[in-house]
């Protein structure tokens, strides 16, 4: 192969074409559309420059969407990571009963979100739902799980945590089993307490797994759509509306493509900034063997 051979470039060309068609072009086209007032039907596209962004930031409904998305993301990521890690520590044993438990916990992850949404709609029904039936058994007052604006968003957080916890638990178990046994054995010989062993050995050795699960769950929360579309349609009173459903509403229900694209650009910017901050802050705390 000569010094200026084009062969290496030909090898990466398919990947570059794929990346350009399915990543660069859609983003560039979304930014382009955000500068126009277009209803998706007529061929006329009116150039409005940054007017869509000005309208977006002045929209009280959009500001509530941002708050809803932040609350949903913080609660879901925090609860999922914490509970998955604790479950992984408890189930990190090679006995058959623990293997069966791991399988049972993972099973919700492979069920489609449509089926899960239908199941939880029945369980959260005010009059006939299983959750309110259990509350009645303990003499507690019924809860309007998905029709009360003060409760509905937290109900969606509950569903998201229930679905995801098995997946992240298995990832944490794999991370725990990759920690060399001699390290824990040395800690036991040194009479280290279980709490100190968990804080000073397990957590640092598990930091690459925590880093991976943190960034993937963060991005997944910003993309939540199916459960909202099926269970609440953003309601009641915009209480469960999040970024992606807001974009869907304005793009495909109200046919305001430019406005929806502007919201998409803002979402892209927020996710990009958070990802960079996460990498900058967490990368220094990750320990690789």
Order of alpha helices (4+ residues) and beta strands (2+ residues): alpha-alpha-beta-beta-alpha-alpha-alpha-alpha-alpha-alpha-alpha-alpha-alpha-alpha-alpha-alpha
